[in-house]
Amino acid sequence: MSSIKKKVKKPSKSKDLWLKQLGLKIKEFRLEKGMSQADLAYSIQMDAQNISRIERGLVSPSAYAIKQICESLQVSIGEFYMS
């Protein structure tokens, strides 16, 4: 019997770069507000480990999570993406 192996698609380099840039922006705004990862996580009812993964570009946050993060950091979504 032959085993069937699933091919796992790796994210493209441009996606990896975009996620890292997104994470760095979140971290930058968070630090400007004097918040820890735990503070941000608590304010949006998310696990601090998820904030860490987002900031390191390891996961892609949902649009709703980005909205919540922006609201917590008191940054408009437009300002967030334009900075």
Backbone as XML, in Angstrom:
<?xml version="1.0"?>
<chain id="A" units="angstrom">
  <residue number="1" name="MET">
    <atom name="N" x="0.832" y="-1.180" z="0.000"/>
    <atom name="CA" x="0.000" y="0.000" z="0.000"/>
    <atom name="C" x="0.876" y="1.243" z="0.000"/>
  </residue>
  <residue number="2" name="SER">
    <atom name="N" x="0.527" y="2.144" z="-0.840"/>
    <atom name="CA" x="1.279" y="3.391" z="-0.867"/>
    <atom name="C" x="0.587" y="4.416" z="0.030"/>
  </residue>
  <residue number="3" name="SER">
    <atom name="N" x="1.392" y="5.184" z="0.684"/>
    <atom name="CA" x="0.801" y="6.227" z="1.530"/>
    <atom name="C" x="0.668" y="7.508" z="0.707"/>
  </residue>
  <residue number="4" name="ILE">
    <atom name="N" x="-0.394" y="8.197" z="0.940"/>
    <atom name="CA" x="-0.652" y="9.448" z="0.236"/>
    <atom name="C" x="-0.189" y="10.584" z="1.136"/>
  </residue>
  <residue number="5" name="LYS">
    <atom name="N" x="0.689" y="11.378" z="0.593"/>
    <atom name="CA" x="1.191" y="12.519" z="1.353"/>
    <atom name="C" x="0.532" y="13.784" z="0.834"/>
  </residue>
  <residue number="6" name="LYS">
    <atom name="N" x="0.051" y="14.556" z="1.755"/>
    <atom name="CA" x="-0.533" y="15.837" z="1.382"/>
    <atom name="C" x="0.582" y="16.857" z="1.247"/>
  </residue>
  <residue number="7" name="LYS">
    <atom name="N" x="0.490" y="17.625" z="0.202"/>
    <atom name="CA" x="1.444" y="18.707" z="0.048"/>
    <atom name="C" x="0.936" y="19.895" z="0.848"/>
  </residue>
  <residue number="8" name="VAL">
    <atom name="N" x="1.778" y="20.380" z="1.708"/>
    <atom name="CA" x="1.422" y="21.538" z="2.521"/>
    <atom name="C" x="1.981" y="22.768" z="1.830"/>
  </residue>
  <residue number="9" name="LYS">
    <atom name="N" x="1.085" y="23.679" z="1.529"/>
    <atom name="CA" x="1.510" y="24.913" z="0.889"/>
    <atom name="C" x="2.194" y="25.806" z="1.897"/>
  </residue>
  <residue number="10" name="LYS">
    <atom name="N" x="3.376" y="26.238" z="1.566"/>
    <atom name="CA" x="4.074" y="27.191" z="2.413"/>
    <atom name="C" x="3.657" y="28.594" z="1.995"/>
  </residue>
  <residue number="11" name="PRO">
    <atom name="N" x="3.544" y="29.496" z="2.970"/>
    <atom name="CA" x="3.172" y="30.859" z="2.599"/>
    <atom name="C" x="4.232" y="31.472" z="1.694"/>
  </residue>
  <residue number="12" name="SER">
    <atom name="N" x="3.800" y="32.335" z="0.825"/>
    <atom name="CA" x="4.757" y="32.990" z="-0.065"/>
    <atom name="C" x="5.625" y="33.943" z="0.742"/>
  </residue>
  <residue number="13" name="LYS">
    <atom name="N" x="6.775" y="34.251" z="0.186"/>
    <atom name="CA" x="7.682" y="35.167" z="0.876"/>
    <atom name="C" x="7.046" y="36.537" z="1.063"/>
  </residue>
  <residue number="14" name="SER">
    <atom name="N" x="6.242" y="36.971" z="0.100"/>
    <atom name="CA" x="5.602" y="38.273" z="0.243"/>
    <atom name="C" x="4.586" y="38.254" z="1.385"/>
  </residue>
  <residue number="15" name="LYS">
    <atom name="N" x="3.904" y="37.123" z="1.579"/>
    <atom name="CA" x="2.959" y="37.018" z="2.698"/>
    <atom name="C" x="3.721" y="37.030" z="4.017"/>
  </residue>
  <residue number="16" name="ASP">
    <atom name="N" x="4.819" y="36.275" z="4.083"/>
    <atom name="CA" x="5.637" y="36.256" z="5.296"/>
    <atom name="C" x="6.120" y="37.655" z="5.644"/>
  </residue>
  <residue number="17" name="LEU">
    <atom name="N" x="6.601" y="38.377" z="4.644"/>
    <atom name="CA" x="7.094" y="39.734" z="4.857"/>
    <atom name="C" x="5.972" y="40.645" z="5.330"/>
  </residue>
  <residue number="18" name="TRP">
    <atom name="N" x="4.797" y="40.534" z="4.698"/>
    <atom name="CA" x="3.664" y="41.369" z="5.072"/>
    <atom name="C" x="3.256" y="41.104" z="6.516"/>
  </residue>
  <residue number="19" name="LEU">
    <atom name="N" x="3.204" y="39.832" z="6.915"/>
    <atom name="CA" x="2.818" y="39.500" z="8.283"/>
    <atom name="C" x="3.830" y="40.027" z="9.292"/>
  </residue>
  <residue number="20" name="LYS">
    <atom name="N" x="5.110" y="39.969" z="8.958"/>
    <atom name="CA" x="6.140" y="40.498" z="9.860"/>
    <atom name="C" x="6.020" y="42.011" z="9.991"/>
  </residue>
  <residue number="21" name="GLN">
    <atom name="N" x="5.756" y="42.694" z="8.880"/>
    <atom name="CA" x="5.585" y="44.148" z="8.920"/>
    <atom name="C" x="4.353" y="44.524" z="9.736"/>
  </residue>
  <residue number="22" name="LEU">
    <atom name="N" x="3.271" y="43.783" z="9.551"/>
    <atom name="CA" x="2.051" y="44.014" z="10.313"/>
    <atom name="C" x="2.326" y="43.855" z="11.805"/>
  </residue>
  <residue number="23" name="GLY">
    <atom name="N" x="3.004" y="42.794" z="12.158"/>
    <atom name="CA" x="3.340" y="42.555" z="13.555"/>
    <atom name="C" x="4.203" y="43.643" z="14.152"/>
  </residue>
  <residue number="24" name="LEU">
    <atom name="N" x="5.161" y="44.128" z="13.372"/>
    <atom name="CA" x="6.025" y="45.205" z="13.860"/>
    <atom name="C" x="5.244" y="46.490" z="14.083"/>
  </residue>
  <residue number="25" name="LYS">
    <atom name="N" x="4.273" y="46.769" z="13.221"/>
    <atom name="CA" x="3.428" y="47.958" z="13.402"/>
    <atom name="C" x="2.626" y="47.853" z="14.685"/>
  </residue>
  <residue number="26" name="ILE">
    <atom name="N" x="2.049" y="46.685" z="14.912"/>
    <atom name="CA" x="1.267" y="46.485" z="16.136"/>
    <atom name="C" x="2.156" y="46.685" z="17.352"/>
  </residue>
  <residue number="27" name="LYS">
    <atom name="N" x="3.331" y="46.101" z="17.320"/>
    <atom name="CA" x="4.262" y="46.234" z="18.441"/>
    <atom name="C" x="4.660" y="47.696" z="18.648"/>
  </residue>
  <residue number="28" name="GLU">
    <atom name="N" x="4.935" y="48.400" z="17.562"/>
    <atom name="CA" x="5.323" y="49.808" z="17.645"/>
    <atom name="C" x="4.223" y="50.639" z="18.307"/>
  </residue>
  <residue number="29" name="PHE">
    <atom name="N" x="2.987" y="50.494" z="17.830"/>
    <atom name="CA" x="1.874" y="51.241" z="18.420"/>
    <atom name="C" x="1.634" y="50.830" z="19.870"/>
  </residue>
  <residue number="30" name="ARG">
    <atom name="N" x="1.770" y="49.550" z="20.161"/>
    <atom name="CA" x="1.573" y="49.059" z="21.530"/>
    <atom name="C" x="2.593" y="49.669" z="22.477"/>
  </residue>
  <residue number="31" name="LEU">
    <atom name="N" x="3.850" y="49.700" z="22.052"/>
    <atom name="CA" x="4.902" y="50.270" z="22.899"/>
    <atom name="C" x="4.728" y="51.778" z="23.069"/>
  </residue>
  <residue number="32" name="GLU">
    <atom name="N" x="4.277" y="52.467" z="22.009"/>
    <atom name="CA" x="4.012" y="53.903" z="22.115"/>
    <atom name="C" x="2.950" y="54.193" z="23.178"/>
  </residue>
  <residue number="33" name="LYS">
    <atom name="N" x="2.010" y="53.277" z="23.330"/>
    <atom name="CA" x="0.943" y="53.436" z="24.328"/>
    <atom name="C" x="1.370" y="52.934" z="25.706"/>
  </residue>
  <residue number="34" name="GLY">
    <atom name="N" x="2.580" y="52.379" z="25.792"/>
    <atom name="CA" x="3.081" y="51.885" z="27.069"/>
    <atom name="C" x="2.372" y="50.622" z="27.535"/>
  </residue>
  <residue number="35" name="MET">
    <atom name="N" x="1.902" y="49.844" z="26.588"/>
    <atom name="CA" x="1.179" y="48.617" z="26.921"/>
    <atom name="C" x="2.071" y="47.393" z="26.744"/>
  </residue>
  <residue number="36" name="SER">
    <atom name="N" x="1.859" y="46.418" z="27.607"/>
    <atom name="CA" x="2.527" y="45.128" z="27.427"/>
    <atom name="C" x="1.656" y="44.272" z="26.517"/>
  </residue>
  <residue number="37" name="GLN">
    <atom name="N" x="2.205" y="43.165" z="26.076"/>
    <atom name="CA" x="1.407" y="42.228" z="25.287"/>
    <atom name="C" x="0.213" y="41.748" z="26.098"/>
  </residue>
  <residue number="38" name="ALA">
    <atom name="N" x="0.440" y="41.521" z="27.381"/>
    <atom name="CA" x="-0.642" y="41.060" z="28.254"/>
    <atom name="C" x="-1.732" y="42.120" z="28.376"/>
  </residue>
  <residue number="39" name="ASP">
    <atom name="N" x="-1.337" y="43.398" z="28.470"/>
    <atom name="CA" x="-2.319" y="44.489" z="28.541"/>
    <atom name="C" x="-3.188" y="44.518" z="27.297"/>
  </residue>
  <residue number="40" name="LEU">
    <atom name="N" x="-2.536" y="44.449" z="26.140"/>
    <atom name="CA" x="-3.272" y="44.472" z="24.874"/>
    <atom name="C" x="-4.187" y="43.258" z="24.777"/>
  </residue>
  <residue number="41" name="ALA">
    <atom name="N" x="-3.662" y="42.113" z="25.115"/>
    <atom name="CA" x="-4.455" y="40.884" z="25.040"/>
    <atom name="C" x="-5.681" y="40.979" z="25.941"/>
  </residue>
  <residue number="42" name="TYR">
    <atom name="N" x="-5.499" y="41.463" z="27.145"/>
    <atom name="CA" x="-6.615" y="41.589" z="28.087"/>
    <atom name="C" x="-7.673" y="42.549" z="27.547"/>
  </residue>
  <residue number="43" name="SER">
    <atom name="N" x="-7.227" y="43.644" z="26.943"/>
    <atom name="CA" x="-8.164" y="44.661" z="26.468"/>
    <atom name="C" x="-9.047" y="44.169" z="25.324"/>
  </residue>
  <residue number="44" name="ILE">
    <atom name="N" x="-8.583" y="43.174" z="24.591"/>
    <atom name="CA" x="-9.384" y="42.657" z="23.471"/>
    <atom name="C" x="-9.807" y="41.205" z="23.696"/>
  </residue>
  <residue number="45" name="GLN">
    <atom name="N" x="-9.635" y="40.738" z="24.910"/>
    <atom name="CA" x="-10.018" y="39.375" z="25.291"/>
    <atom name="C" x="-9.381" y="38.322" z="24.381"/>
  </residue>
  <residue number="46" name="MET">
    <atom name="N" x="-8.061" y="38.445" z="24.249"/>
    <atom name="CA" x="-7.280" y="37.502" z="23.452"/>
    <atom name="C" x="-6.143" y="37.000" z="24.329"/>
  </residue>
  <residue number="47" name="ASP">
    <atom name="N" x="-5.650" y="35.851" z="24.045"/>
    <atom name="CA" x="-4.533" y="35.284" z="24.782"/>
    <atom name="C" x="-3.250" y="36.044" z="24.446"/>
  </residue>
  <residue number="48" name="ALA">
    <atom name="N" x="-2.427" y="36.323" z="25.437"/>
    <atom name="CA" x="-1.175" y="37.054" z="25.218"/>
    <atom name="C" x="-0.252" y="36.315" z="24.256"/>
  </residue>
  <residue number="49" name="GLN">
    <atom name="N" x="-0.317" y="34.991" z="24.251"/>
    <atom name="CA" x="0.514" y="34.227" z="23.315"/>
    <atom name="C" x="0.107" y="34.520" z="21.873"/>
  </residue>
  <residue number="50" name="ASN">
    <atom name="N" x="-1.178" y="34.755" z="21.641"/>
    <atom name="CA" x="-1.624" y="35.099" z="20.287"/>
    <atom name="C" x="-1.083" y="36.463" z="19.866"/>
  </residue>
  <residue number="51" name="ILE">
    <atom name="N" x="-1.064" y="37.417" z="20.798"/>
    <atom name="CA" x="-0.488" y="38.728" z="20.487"/>
    <atom name="C" x="0.982" y="38.550" z="20.121"/>
  </residue>
  <residue number="52" name="SER">
    <atom name="N" x="1.690" y="37.747" z="20.866"/>
    <atom name="CA" x="3.094" y="37.487" z="20.578"/>
    <atom name="C" x="3.266" y="36.880" z="19.188"/>
  </residue>
  <residue number="53" name="ARG">
    <atom name="N" x="2.437" y="35.914" z="18.846"/>
    <atom name="CA" x="2.529" y="35.275" z="17.524"/>
    <atom name="C" x="2.222" y="36.271" z="16.402"/>
  </residue>
  <residue number="54" name="ILE">
    <atom name="N" x="1.231" y="37.131" z="16.630"/>
    <atom name="CA" x="0.892" y="38.153" z="15.628"/>
    <atom name="C" x="2.060" y="39.108" z="15.452"/>
  </residue>
  <residue number="55" name="GLU">
    <atom name="N" x="2.625" y="39.578" z="16.561"/>
    <atom name="CA" x="3.733" y="40.535" z="16.480"/>
    <atom name="C" x="4.972" y="39.936" z="15.824"/>
  </residue>
  <residue number="56" name="ARG">
    <atom name="N" x="5.146" y="38.648" z="15.939"/>
    <atom name="CA" x="6.301" y="37.990" z="15.302"/>
    <atom name="C" x="6.017" y="37.564" z="13.870"/>
  </residue>
  <residue number="57" name="GLY">
    <atom name="N" x="4.794" y="37.802" z="13.421"/>
    <atom name="CA" x="4.444" y="37.470" z="12.040"/>
    <atom name="C" x="4.224" y="35.993" z="11.806"/>
  </residue>
  <residue number="58" name="LEU">
    <atom name="N" x="3.899" y="35.259" z="12.860"/>
    <atom name="CA" x="3.719" y="33.820" z="12.730"/>
    <atom name="C" x="2.294" y="33.435" z="12.356"/>
  </residue>
  <residue number="59" name="VAL">
    <atom name="N" x="1.341" y="34.304" z="12.679"/>
    <atom name="CA" x="-0.056" y="34.040" z="12.354"/>
    <atom name="C" x="-0.674" y="35.272" z="11.700"/>
  </residue>
  <residue number="60" name="SER">
    <atom name="N" x="-1.706" y="35.027" z="10.944"/>
    <atom name="CA" x="-2.424" y="36.106" z="10.280"/>
    <atom name="C" x="-3.682" y="36.423" z="11.082"/>
  </residue>
  <residue number="61" name="PRO">
    <atom name="N" x="-3.738" y="37.610" z="11.678"/>
    <atom name="CA" x="-4.921" y="37.947" z="12.464"/>
    <atom name="C" x="-6.128" y="38.189" z="11.563"/>
  </residue>
  <residue number="62" name="SER">
    <atom name="N" x="-7.293" y="37.926" z="12.088"/>
    <atom name="CA" x="-8.511" y="38.192" z="11.334"/>
    <atom name="C" x="-8.713" y="39.699" z="11.215"/>
  </residue>
  <residue number="63" name="ALA">
    <atom name="N" x="-9.557" y="40.087" z="10.290"/>
    <atom name="CA" x="-9.882" y="41.509" z="10.125"/>
    <atom name="C" x="-10.492" y="42.046" z="11.422"/>
  </residue>
  <residue number="64" name="TYR">
    <atom name="N" x="-11.320" y="41.233" z="12.063"/>
    <atom name="CA" x="-11.943" y="41.669" z="13.315"/>
    <atom name="C" x="-10.893" y="41.855" z="14.408"/>
  </residue>
  <residue number="65" name="ALA">
    <atom name="N" x="-9.901" y="40.974" z="14.475"/>
    <atom name="CA" x="-8.830" y="41.111" z="15.470"/>
    <atom name="C" x="-8.047" y="42.395" z="15.226"/>
  </residue>
  <residue number="66" name="ILE">
    <atom name="N" x="-7.776" y="42.713" z="13.966"/>
    <atom name="CA" x="-7.065" y="43.957" z="13.654"/>
    <atom name="C" x="-7.909" y="45.159" z="14.087"/>
  </residue>
  <residue number="67" name="LYS">
    <atom name="N" x="-9.218" y="45.097" z="13.839"/>
    <atom name="CA" x="-10.126" y="46.170" z="14.266"/>
    <atom name="C" x="-10.055" y="46.347" z="15.782"/>
  </residue>
  <residue number="68" name="GLN">
    <atom name="N" x="-10.120" y="45.243" z="16.519"/>
    <atom name="CA" x="-10.060" y="45.306" z="17.981"/>
    <atom name="C" x="-8.722" y="45.866" z="18.458"/>
  </residue>
  <residue number="69" name="ILE">
    <atom name="N" x="-7.641" y="45.432" z="17.829"/>
    <atom name="CA" x="-6.309" y="45.912" z="18.202"/>
    <atom name="C" x="-6.217" y="47.416" z="17.976"/>
  </residue>
  <residue number="70" name="CYS">
    <atom name="N" x="-6.676" y="47.867" z="16.818"/>
    <atom name="CA" x="-6.639" y="49.303" z="16.514"/>
    <atom name="C" x="-7.451" y="50.101" z="17.523"/>
  </residue>
  <residue number="71" name="GLU">
    <atom name="N" x="-8.636" y="49.616" z="17.859"/>
    <atom name="CA" x="-9.476" y="50.311" z="18.835"/>
    <atom name="C" x="-8.788" y="50.379" z="20.192"/>
  </residue>
  <residue number="72" name="SER">
    <atom name="N" x="-8.186" y="49.285" z="20.618"/>
    <atom name="CA" x="-7.514" y="49.247" z="21.906"/>
    <atom name="C" x="-6.305" y="50.189" z="21.934"/>
  </residue>
  <residue number="73" name="LEU">
    <atom name="N" x="-5.602" y="50.269" z="20.813"/>
    <atom name="CA" x="-4.419" y="51.130" z="20.727"/>
    <atom name="C" x="-4.777" y="52.565" z="20.340"/>
  </residue>
  <residue number="74" name="GLN">
    <atom name="N" x="-6.072" y="52.819" z="20.152"/>
    <atom name="CA" x="-6.578" y="54.148" z="19.785"/>
    <atom name="C" x="-5.921" y="54.661" z="18.501"/>
  </residue>
  <residue number="75" name="VAL">
    <atom name="N" x="-5.906" y="53.779" z="17.507"/>
    <atom name="CA" x="-5.346" y="54.084" z="16.200"/>
    <atom name="C" x="-6.423" y="53.745" z="15.175"/>
  </residue>
  <residue number="76" name="SER">
    <atom name="N" x="-6.667" y="54.640" z="14.236"/>
    <atom name="CA" x="-7.635" y="54.309" z="13.193"/>
    <atom name="C" x="-7.032" y="53.248" z="12.280"/>
  </residue>
  <residue number="77" name="ILE">
    <atom name="N" x="-7.898" y="52.469" z="11.671"/>
    <atom name="CA" x="-7.408" y="51.442" z="10.756"/>
    <atom name="C" x="-6.639" y="52.087" z="9.604"/>
  </residue>
  <residue number="78" name="GLY">
    <atom name="N" x="-7.131" y="53.226" z="9.120"/>
    <atom name="CA" x="-6.421" y="53.946" z="8.051"/>
    <atom name="C" x="-5.029" y="54.366" z="8.481"/>
  </residue>
  <residue number="79" name="GLU">
    <atom name="N" x="-4.932" y="54.934" z="9.680"/>
    <atom name="CA" x="-3.623" y="55.353" z="10.211"/>
    <atom name="C" x="-2.710" y="54.158" z="10.386"/>
  </residue>
  <residue number="80" name="PHE">
    <atom name="N" x="-3.290" y="53.065" z="10.824"/>
    <atom name="CA" x="-2.512" y="51.843" z="11.054"/>
    <atom name="C" x="-1.891" y="51.356" z="9.754"/>
  </residue>
  <residue number="81" name="TYR">
    <atom name="N" x="-2.675" y="51.317" z="8.693"/>
    <atom name="CA" x="-2.167" y="50.800" z="7.425"/>
    <atom name="C" x="-1.314" y="51.810" z="6.675"/>
  </residue>
  <residue number="82" name="MET">
    <atom name="N" x="-1.486" y="53.086" z="6.939"/>
    <atom name="CA" x="-0.739" y="54.102" z="6.202"/>
    <atom name="C" x="0.605" y="54.418" z="6.851"/>
  </residue>
  <residue number="83" name="SER">
    <atom name="N" x="0.804" y="54.014" z="8.076"/>
    <atom name="CA" x="2.057" y="54.366" z="8.747"/>
    <atom name="C" x="3.198" y="53.496" z="8.292"/>
  </residue>
</chain>
